[in-house]
Amino acid sequence: EAAAACDKSAAKYREGATKFDQASKLKLQEQLKEYLTLKSREFSKHAEQADVVKSIMDGGDAETIPKKINDNRDRINQIEQEAIELAAKSTKIQQENKNIFKPESK
């Protein structure tokens, strides 16, 4: 059940990454393109992390899962750190270009 949830999560992150990537190829201001590219890469990292967790859960039992977690802890943490750095870069672009990222008025 947990592995299936990870699989579904990874698929949703990949879908989001694809949409950000497609949007980044439109005729937009350079800062917005960079923001969208960073978000695409961030979502790809989250998908990768979900894949690693799924591989840990697949076919595991109460005895093997803790060992698999320990064996993959550094990889999971590295992927998470990369996602955090990408998110920080995209947030910085958003903060530095508030005129581009204005919310729509209703």
N, CA, C and O atoms as a DFTB+ gen file, in Angstrom:
424 C
 N C O
     1  1       0.822      -1.194       0.000
     2  2       0.000       0.000       0.000
     3  2       0.872       1.268       0.000
     4  3       0.598       2.214      -0.737
     5  1       1.914       1.275       0.825
     6  2       2.813       2.431       0.876
     7  2       3.559       2.588      -0.437
     8  3       3.760       3.707      -0.911
     9  1       3.972       1.463      -1.033
    10  2       4.696       1.516      -2.309
    11  2       3.791       2.079      -3.401
    12  3       4.249       2.844      -4.251
    13  1       2.522       1.712      -3.386
    14  2       1.573       2.227      -4.376
    15  2       1.374       3.729      -4.197
    16  3       1.260       4.463      -5.179
    17  1       1.334       4.186      -2.951
    18  2       1.191       5.622      -2.686
    19  2       2.418       6.384      -3.187
    20  3       2.294       7.478      -3.737
    21  1       3.594       5.802      -2.995
    22  2       4.825       6.432      -3.493
    23  2       4.819       6.492      -5.013
    24  3       5.237       7.485      -5.607
    25  1       4.346       5.430      -5.631
    26  2       4.269       5.379      -7.092
    27  2       3.328       6.465      -7.617
    28  3       3.634       7.151      -8.593
    29  1       2.195       6.607      -6.962
    30  2       1.214       7.631      -7.356
    31  2       1.786       9.031      -7.145
    32  3       1.606       9.916      -7.981
    33  1       2.471       9.221      -6.031
    34  2       3.096      10.509      -5.731
    35  2       4.145      10.863      -6.784
    36  3       4.185      11.990      -7.276
    37  1       4.989       9.897      -7.122
    38  2       6.030      10.130      -8.135
    39  2       5.403      10.509      -9.465
    40  3       5.895      11.404     -10.153
    41  1       4.322       9.837      -9.831
    42  2       3.644      10.129     -11.104
    43  2       3.094      11.558     -11.115
    44  3       3.195      12.258     -12.123
    45  1       2.521      11.983     -10.006
    46  2       1.974      13.349      -9.918
    47  2       3.096      14.393      -9.978
    48  3       2.955      15.429     -10.628
    49  1       4.198      14.112      -9.301
    50  2       5.336      15.039      -9.365
    51  2       5.879      15.125     -10.790
    52  3       6.211      16.212     -11.264
    53  1       5.970      13.980     -11.476
    54  2       6.447      13.997     -12.868
    55  2       5.494      14.779     -13.774
    56  3       5.925      15.505     -14.670
    57  1       4.209      14.620     -13.529
    58  2       3.211      15.362     -14.305
    59  2       3.396      16.870     -14.086
    60  3       3.373      17.650     -15.038
    61  1       3.576      17.265     -12.832
    62  2       3.819      18.678     -12.524
    63  2       5.105      19.176     -13.158
    64  3       5.145      20.278     -13.705
    65  1       6.160      18.367     -13.086
    66  2       7.448      18.742     -13.674
    67  2       7.309      18.950     -15.176
    68  3       7.878      19.889     -15.733
    69  1       6.558      18.081     -15.826
    70  2       6.344      18.191     -17.271
    71  2       5.595      19.475     -17.609
    72  3       5.928      20.156     -18.579
    73  1       4.592      19.802     -16.815
    74  2       3.823      21.025     -17.075
    75  2       4.665      22.277     -16.874
    76  3       4.589      23.216     -17.666
    77  1       5.471      22.290     -15.808
    78  2       6.384      23.419     -15.607
    79  2       7.368      23.525     -16.769
    80  3       7.647      24.621     -17.255
    81  1       7.891      22.383     -17.212
    82  2       8.853      22.380     -18.313
    83  2       8.210      22.900     -19.598
    84  3       8.812      23.700     -20.314
    85  1       7.010      22.456     -19.887
    86  2       6.303      22.928     -21.089
    87  2       6.063      24.433     -21.010
    88  3       6.239      25.148     -21.996
    89  1       5.667      24.901     -19.852
    90  2       5.410      26.334     -19.676
    91  2       6.698      27.140     -19.840
    92  3       6.666      28.262     -20.347
    93  1       7.827      26.577     -19.415
    94  2       9.093      27.304     -19.504
    95  2       9.540      27.512     -20.947
    96  3      10.409      28.342     -21.213
    97  1       8.961      26.777     -21.866
    98  2       9.334      26.899     -23.278
    99  2       8.477      27.911     -24.043
   100  3       8.695      28.154     -25.230
   101  1       7.502      28.494     -23.348
   102  2       6.659      29.512     -23.972
   103  2       7.420      30.826     -24.079
   104  3       8.468      31.005     -23.458
   105  1       6.882      31.735     -24.872
   106  2       7.493      33.064     -24.997
   107  2       7.131      33.879     -23.762
   108  3       6.079      34.515     -23.692
   109  1       8.042      33.836     -22.789
   110  2       7.837      34.520     -21.519
   111  2       9.078      35.323     -21.171
   112  3      10.123      35.185     -21.806
   113  1       8.947      36.160     -20.160
   114  2      10.110      36.890     -19.664
   115  2      11.131      35.886     -19.133
   116  3      10.772      34.830     -18.612
   117  1      12.389      36.231     -19.271
   118  2      13.475      35.313     -18.914
   119  2      13.406      34.856     -17.454
   120  3      13.661      33.688     -17.163
   121  1      13.067      35.757     -16.542
   122  2      12.984      35.386     -15.125
   123  2      11.893      34.351     -14.887
   124  3      12.059      33.430     -14.088
   125  1      10.784      34.509     -15.584
   126  2       9.683      33.563     -15.438
   127  2      10.075      32.195     -16.010
   128  3       9.744      31.159     -15.434
   129  1      10.775      32.200     -17.137
   130  2      11.251      30.942     -17.716
   131  2      12.196      30.230     -16.747
   132  3      12.102      29.019     -16.546
   133  1      13.103      31.000     -16.153
   134  2      14.053      30.415     -15.199
   135  2      13.318      29.844     -13.990
   136  3      13.642      28.754     -13.518
   137  1      12.338      30.575     -13.495
   138  2      11.519      30.109     -12.365
   139  2      10.841      28.783     -12.711
   140  3      10.890      27.832     -11.930
   141  1      10.215      28.724     -13.879
   142  2       9.503      27.515     -14.288
   143  2      10.450      26.331     -14.474
   144  3      10.099      25.197     -14.147
   145  1      11.632      26.588     -14.993
   146  2      12.631      25.533     -15.160
   147  2      13.072      24.998     -13.801
   148  3      13.200      23.787     -13.617
   149  1      13.301      25.894     -12.860
   150  2      13.684      25.465     -11.514
   151  2      12.581      24.650     -10.854
   152  3      12.859      23.645     -10.199
   153  1      11.330      25.074     -11.021
   154  2      10.213      24.322     -10.448
   155  2      10.109      22.934     -11.084
   156  3       9.807      21.957     -10.398
   157  1      10.355      22.847     -12.380
   158  2      10.342      21.550     -13.063
   159  2      11.409      20.632     -12.470
   160  3      11.142      19.464     -12.187
   161  1      12.597      21.156     -12.287
   162  2      13.696      20.362     -11.716
   163  2      13.394      19.964     -10.267
   164  3      13.699      18.848      -9.846
   165  1      12.793      20.885      -9.514
   166  2      12.424      20.584      -8.123
   167  2      11.423      19.431      -8.069
   168  3      11.589      18.494      -7.288
   169  1      10.388      19.505      -8.899
   170  2       9.379      18.450      -8.910
   171  2       9.979      17.124      -9.365
   172  3       9.585      16.066      -8.876
   173  1      10.924      17.173     -10.292
   174  2      11.605      15.947     -10.729
   175  2      12.376      15.315      -9.567
   176  3      12.418      14.092      -9.431
   177  1      12.980      16.153      -8.741
   178  2      13.701      15.648      -7.558
   179  2      12.739      14.979      -6.583
   180  3      13.052      13.931      -6.018
   181  1      11.570      15.584      -6.385
   182  2      10.571      14.973      -5.500
   183  2      10.114      13.626      -6.059
   184  3       9.914      12.677      -5.300
   185  1       9.951      13.537      -7.361
   186  2       9.575      12.268      -7.993
   187  2      10.668      11.234      -7.783
   188  3      10.388      10.074      -7.478
   189  1      11.906      11.656      -7.946
   190  2      13.045      10.753      -7.740
   191  2      13.067      10.246      -6.295
   192  3      13.315       9.066      -6.044
   193  1      12.809      11.132      -5.372
   194  2      12.792      10.743      -3.967
   195  2      11.669       9.732      -3.696
   196  3      11.871       8.758      -2.971
   197  1      10.509       9.961      -4.269
   198  2       9.401       9.020      -4.102
   199  2       9.753       7.660      -4.704
   200  3       9.373       6.621      -4.163
   201  1      10.475       7.667      -5.814
   202  2      10.916       6.409      -6.425
   203  2      11.849       5.635      -5.501
   204  3      11.744       4.414      -5.388
   205  1      12.756       6.342      -4.844
   206  2      13.689       5.686      -3.918
   207  2      12.911       5.077      -2.750
   208  3      13.166       3.938      -2.359
   209  1      11.971       5.829      -2.200
   210  2      11.170       5.320      -1.087
   211  2      10.358       4.105      -1.543
   212  3      10.231       3.126      -0.807
   213  1       9.814       4.174      -2.750
   214  2       9.056       3.030      -3.280
   215  2       9.946       1.802      -3.393
   216  3       9.527       0.697      -3.051
   217  1      11.173       1.990      -3.871
   218  2      12.082       0.846      -4.006
   219  2      12.411       0.240      -2.640
   220  3      12.661      -0.961      -2.535
   221  1      12.409       1.056      -1.612
   222  2      12.639       0.553      -0.257
   223  2      11.447      -0.287       0.197
   224  3      11.617      -1.346       0.801
   225  1      10.258       0.189      -0.093
   226  2       9.040      -0.488       0.354
   227  2       8.718      -1.748      -0.454
   228  3       8.141      -2.699       0.074
   229  1       9.090      -1.750      -1.720
   230  2       8.781      -2.895      -2.578
   231  2       9.406      -4.179      -2.044
   232  3      10.623      -4.276      -1.883
   233  1       8.572      -5.136      -1.781
   234  2       9.045      -6.441      -1.369
   235  2       9.720      -6.470      -0.019
   236  3      10.379      -7.450       0.327
   237  1       9.564      -5.411       0.744
   238  2      10.207      -5.359       2.047
   239  2       9.312      -5.895       3.147
   240  3       8.091      -5.961       3.009
   241  1       9.940      -6.269       4.225
   242  2       9.192      -6.690       5.406
   243  2       9.762      -5.960       6.618
   244  3      10.656      -5.125       6.484
   245  1       9.249      -6.275       7.784
   246  2       9.656      -5.574       9.002
   247  2      11.151      -5.695       9.268
   248  3      11.728      -4.850       9.952
   249  1      11.773      -6.722       8.742
   250  2      13.199      -6.922       8.967
   251  2      14.061      -6.195       7.929
   252  3      15.095      -5.625       8.277
   253  1      13.648      -6.210       6.673
   254  2      14.489      -5.658       5.603
   255  2      14.298      -4.161       5.377
   256  3      15.233      -3.484       4.951
   257  1      13.119      -3.637       5.649
   258  2      12.858      -2.218       5.383
   259  2      13.780      -1.297       6.179
   260  3      14.335      -0.367       5.595
   261  1      13.975      -1.511       7.497
   262  2      14.901      -0.618       8.214
   263  2      16.318      -0.640       7.632
   264  3      16.975       0.400       7.578
   265  1      16.788      -1.796       7.202
   266  2      18.118      -1.878       6.591
   267  2      18.145      -1.113       5.274
   268  3      19.104      -0.394       4.993
   269  1      17.097      -1.262       4.465
   270  2      17.020      -0.533       3.192
   271  2      16.981       0.973       3.429
   272  3      17.583       1.738       2.675
   273  1      16.279       1.397       4.468
   274  2      16.217       2.826       4.799
   275  2      17.613       3.328       5.147
   276  3      18.048       4.364       4.643
   277  1      18.312       2.599       6.004
   278  2      19.679       3.000       6.374
   279  2      20.598       3.031       5.166
   280  3      21.416       3.942       5.030
   281  1      20.472       2.043       4.285
   282  2      21.318       1.967       3.098
   283  2      21.071       3.130       2.137
   284  3      21.966       3.522       1.388
   285  1      19.863       3.676       2.163
   286  2      19.489       4.735       1.219
   287  2      19.339       6.107       1.859
   288  3      18.970       7.069       1.186
   289  1      19.620       6.203       3.141
   290  2      19.410       7.469       3.868
   291  2      20.173       8.634       3.236
   292  3      19.606       9.709       3.042
   293  1      21.442       8.433       2.916
   294  2      22.242       9.518       2.328
   295  2      21.676       9.951       0.983
   296  3      21.611      11.145       0.691
   297  1      21.270       8.994       0.171
   298  2      20.697       9.313      -1.147
   299  2      19.398      10.112      -0.996
   300  3      19.187      11.112      -1.683
   301  1      18.542       9.659      -0.096
   302  2      17.271      10.356       0.134
   303  2      17.534      11.781       0.619
   304  3      16.911      12.731       0.145
   305  1      18.455      11.920       1.562
   306  2      18.778      13.254       2.093
   307  2      19.389      14.149       1.023
   308  3      19.092      15.342       0.973
   309  1      20.238      13.587       0.166
   310  2      20.851      14.369      -0.904
   311  2      19.789      14.873      -1.883
   312  3      19.807      16.038      -2.279
   313  1      18.878      14.002      -2.263
   314  2      17.808      14.398      -3.187
   315  2      16.943      15.485      -2.546
   316  3      16.577      16.460      -3.202
   317  1      16.622      15.315      -1.268
   318  2      15.808      16.313      -0.560
   319  2      16.529      17.660      -0.508
   320  3      15.915      18.706      -0.717
   321  1      17.832      17.630      -0.229
   322  2      18.607      18.871      -0.168
   323  2      18.621      19.568      -1.528
   324  3      18.497      20.791      -1.602
   325  1      18.770      18.797      -2.598
   326  2      18.751      19.377      -3.944
   327  2      17.400      20.010      -4.237
   328  3      17.338      21.089      -4.826
   329  1      16.308      19.350      -3.830
   330  2      14.967      19.910      -4.036
   331  2      14.791      21.198      -3.247
   332  3      14.205      22.159      -3.746
   333  1      15.295      21.223      -2.017
   334  2      15.200      22.422      -1.179
   335  2      15.968      23.580      -1.813
   336  3      15.486      24.712      -1.829
   337  1      17.159      23.298      -2.332
   338  2      17.957      24.343      -2.979
   339  2      17.264      24.884      -4.227
   340  3      17.285      26.090      -4.473
   341  1      16.657      24.008      -5.009
   342  2      15.926      24.453      -6.205
   343  2      14.731      25.312      -5.806
   344  3      14.453      26.331      -6.438
   345  1      14.026      24.896      -4.755
   346  2      12.874      25.667      -4.278
   347  2      13.320      27.044      -3.787
   348  3      12.644      28.042      -4.037
   349  1      14.449      27.099      -3.094
   350  2      14.960      28.387      -2.597
   351  2      15.320      29.305      -3.754
   352  3      15.043      30.503      -3.705
   353  1      15.935      28.754      -4.793
   354  2      16.290      29.570      -5.960
   355  2      15.037      30.108      -6.650
   356  3      14.997      31.270      -7.053
   357  1      14.016      29.260      -6.785
   358  2      12.792      29.734      -7.445
   359  2      12.081      30.775      -6.590
   360  3      11.516      31.731      -7.122
   361  1      12.104      30.602      -5.275
   362  2      11.496      31.593      -4.376
   363  2      12.235      32.922      -4.469
   364  3      11.615      33.985      -4.454
   365  1      13.565      32.861      -4.567
   366  2      14.361      34.083      -4.696
   367  2      13.985      34.832      -5.980
   368  3      13.827      36.052      -5.967
   369  1      13.844      34.100      -7.077
   370  2      13.440      34.735      -8.340
   371  2      12.071      35.375      -8.181
   372  3      11.837      36.489      -8.650
   373  1      11.176      34.670      -7.522
   374  2       9.822      35.186      -7.311
   375  2       9.854      36.459      -6.469
   376  3       9.153      37.422      -6.778
   377  1      10.655      36.472      -5.415
   378  2      10.739      37.639      -4.543
   379  2      11.401      38.829      -5.239
   380  3      11.015      39.977      -5.014
   381  1      12.394      38.555      -6.078
   382  2      13.110      39.624      -6.776
   383  2      12.329      40.182      -7.966
   384  3      12.684      41.233      -8.499
   385  1      11.293      39.502      -8.378
   386  2      10.511      39.910      -9.556
   387  2       9.021      39.907      -9.242
   388  3       8.223      39.329      -9.980
   389  1       8.660      40.546      -8.162
   390  2       7.265      40.547      -7.723
   391  2       6.319      41.112      -8.789
   392  3       5.144      40.747      -8.838
   393  1       6.827      41.985      -9.624
   394  2       5.968      42.568     -10.659
   395  2       5.544      41.512     -11.673
   396  3       4.488      41.651     -12.291
   397  1       6.335      40.467     -11.859
   398  2       5.996      39.391     -12.802
   399  2       5.042      38.387     -12.159
   400  3       4.225      37.769     -12.841
   401  1       5.150      38.236     -10.872
   402  2       4.400      37.197     -10.149
   403  2       3.205      37.742      -9.388
   404  3       2.819      37.190      -8.358
   405  1       2.626      38.802      -9.878
   406  2       1.458      39.371      -9.229
   407  2       0.302      38.393      -9.301
   408  3       0.071      37.773     -10.339
   409  1      -0.431      38.250      -8.191
   410  2      -1.644      37.412      -8.247
   411  2      -2.709      38.109      -9.109
   412  3      -2.788      39.336      -9.168
   413  1      -3.505      37.293      -9.761
   414  2      -4.570      37.863     -10.596
   415  2      -5.590      38.555      -9.723
   416  3      -5.951      38.050      -8.660
   417  1      -6.052      39.697     -10.161
   418  2      -7.107      40.394      -9.426
   419  2      -8.452      39.860      -9.909
   420  3      -8.631      39.532     -11.081
   421  1      -9.382      39.786      -8.977
   422  2     -10.710      39.213      -9.307
   423  2     -11.794      40.232      -9.232
   424  3     -12.957      39.915      -9.479
